[in-house]
């Protein structure tokens, strides 16, 4: 069954109330578009880097409550971007998955923390597809998309689409788009990346990519990019349309040749564990 996807490119502010206002303005338009799933960016609630906030996780409860209320009101699923979430003594960067009855049915933690994030947050340890309506979805948060093993593991577990809520500075957008296109092509899945907007540091560039067969089993990325500024990019996804090409691609893998990926003797083993 097709899914109508909304990538919500939110205008982020240094005041959470202003960011929430932008969020409400965007979501008010979704009720008229019969959206099934709305995706928010990473860190969309505040412009301030988490290191500059006394408690990055202080707003998570309020934000999830607001998202849950809107999901139920509009009868749509919401992937809440990436919030800073405290569990016990640790804080994680995590995406809530909220169903169309307003229930939080899953969280996906960020696995690959970027630069100084490793001093503030605990990395996640598991990647599992999450069923959204009738579609198996994988979530990779921002920098996670740079690691091909992360996307591939989700697809091997049954993910039919990958969502990438991100917070990408202007100079990083071109590289981000390349990562998304490659992850889409190599796994034969649609990949959706959503970014915040606040000129000049954050310039949006939210993107929808689908592999398209150009004939003779040669696939190329079909790409749609959001308009600049605060905007919503709508795309319709048919999850079953790529099942054949995806199966053909993955069936040709040679896992015995990749054993070094899990070996403790790998030259770079453990570099990302701190």
N, C-alpha and C positions, 0 to 999 in steps of 0.2 A: 504494500500500500504506500503511495507517495507521501512524503513528508514535506510540508512547507516550513522552511528554515528562515529565521530572522536573525541576522547579525547586527547587534545593537552597538553602533560606534558612538559611545557616550562622550560628551564633553566633560572631562574630569576637572575638578576644581580643588583648591586648597581647603575648601570647607565642605564637610560631608553633606550638609543640608543642601548646598548648591548642586552637588553631584546627584543627590537623590531627586532633586527637582528636575534635572536633565533626564534622569532615568524615567520619571513619571511622564514627562512630555513625550519621550520616545514610545513608551509602552501604551500611551493612550491611543496611538494610531494603530496598534496591532490588532485591536478588537475588530476593526473593519477589514482586516486582510486575511482572516481565517488561518492564522499562523498556528502551527503545531508545536514548534520548539523555538524558543528565543535564547540566544547565546549572548552573554555579557563578557567584557574583557577581563584580563587580570588587573587587580589593583584599581578598579574603576571608582572606588568610593572616595579617594583622596589623591591629590597631586603630590603630596609630600612623600618622599622616600620613607620606607618603614623605619630606617635607622634614625630618622629625625622625629619620630613619634614616641612619646613616653610609653605608650602601650599600643602596639599595632593591632592587637586583637580586640580592643575595647568595643568596637562597633559591630563585630560579627553577628552577635545575637540580634541586634536591631535590624540589620540588613536582611538576615535570613527571614525574620518575621515579616518584613515588608514584601520580600520576594514571594513568600508563601501565600500571603494574602492576595497578591496580584495573580499568581498562578491559578488560584481557585476562582478568582473573580472573572478572569479572561478565559478560563478553561484551556490553558496551554501549559506545556512543560517549560521550565526555565533551568538553564545551566548558568549558575550564578557567577560565572567568571572565575576569579580566584580571590578568596578572602584570606585573611590572616586568622587562623583558628587555633585556640589553645586547647590542648588535651593534657591534663595533668600539669606537669612542670614544663612541657615542651610546646612550642608553637610551630604550626605547619602552614604552608601555603596550600589551600585546598579549594576545590570547586564543589559546591553543593548541587546535587541533581534533585529538582523539585518537580513532582508530578502535577497533573492538571487538577488534582484535588487539594493541592497545597501541602503535600507531605514530602519531607526530605527523605528520599529513598536510598541515597548513596552519597558518598563523598569520594572524590579522587584527589589524592595528594600530589603535589609537584615532586618529581623524582630528582631532577637535575637542577640544583640550586645554582643561581648565576652569581659569580664573583662574591661580593660581600654578603649575599643572602645566607651563605653557609655559617656566618657568625651569628645570625639572628634566628634561623629556623632549622628545624629538623627535616631531613629529606624523607619522602615517602619511600616505601619498599615494595609496593605491589601495583601492578597495572592489570586491571580487569575490565572487560567490556561491560557496559551497563545497558540493560534493555530500556529503551525509550519508545513507548507505544509498542510497535511490532518490530523495531529496528535495533540491532545490536550496535552500540556506539562506543567508541574509544575516546578518551579525553587525555590530551597531552597539554600541559600548561607551559606556555611561553617557551623557555629554553629547552624543554623536553623534546621539541620538534627537531632539534639539531642532532639527535641521536637516532640513527636508523633502526637500532635494535628495539627501541621503545615502540615505534610504530609497527614494526614487523611482528613483535610479540603480541600486540593487540589484535592484529589481523589474523594471525595464526590461531588465536583463541576465539575467532568468530566475528570480530568487529567489521561492520559493513561501511562505516563512515568514521572519520576522525575529526574531532573538534579541537581547536587550538586557541583557547582564550589567552591573550597576550597583552603585554605592555611594552611596546617597541618604540625606541626613540627614532627620530627622523632618519638619522644616518644608518640605521639598521634595517630599514624597511626592505630595501632591495634584497639583502641576504635572506631575510625572513621569508619573502615571497619565493625565493629559490628553494629553500628548504621545503616549503609547503608543496611546491610543484613536484619536486623529486619524490617526496614521501607518497604523493598521490600516484605518480607514474609507477614507482617500483612496487607498490602494493595493490595497484588497480582498485583504489578506493577514492571517493570524494574526500577532500580535506577542506575544512572551513576554518579560517583564521580571523579573529576579531580583535581590533586594537582600540585604544582610547584616542581621543583627539583633544589637543590643547596646543595651539600654535605658540611658539615655533618648535618646542621640544618634541611634541607628539603630533604627528600628522596623519593619523588614521591609517588608511590603506588596507582596511579590512578586505578579505579576499575569499572567494569561493572558487575551488579548482576541482574539475572532474576530468578523468581520463577519457578521451574520445578516440575511437578506432578510425584511423584515416584510410583503412584498407590494408590488406595483406598483413594484418595483425600488427600494424605500426600504430602506436598510441601517442597522442600529443595532449598537452593540458589545455582544456577549455577554461579560460580564466575570466572572472568577473570581479571588478574592484569597486569598492564603495566610493560614492562621491565624497569630496573633501568636506570637512566640518562634521557637525553632529548629524548622523544619518542612520538609516536602517537599510541594509542590503537584504532583499528577499530572494530566495532561491528555492526551487522545487526539486526534491531529490526522490529518485526511484531506487530504493536500496537493492532491488533484485537485478537491476540492469547490468551490473558488472560482475555478477556471481560467476558466470562462465569464464570470462577473461582472467578473473582473479584466481579461480581454481587452476586454470591452465598455467598461469605464471608460478604459483606457489608449488604446484606439483613437480616443477623442474628443479626445485632446490636440491642441494647436495649437502645435507647437514653434517655428514661425516668429515667434510672438508673444512667445516667451521668450528671444530672442537676447541680451537684456541680462544674463542670468545669467552669460554667459561673456565679456562685454565688459570690456576694460581701462578703459573709460570709466565703468564702474559707480561710483556714488558711494562704495560701501563696498569696492571691489575691493582685495584685499590685506590687509584688516584682520586676517584670521585667520592670516596667513602667518608671524608671528613665533614 
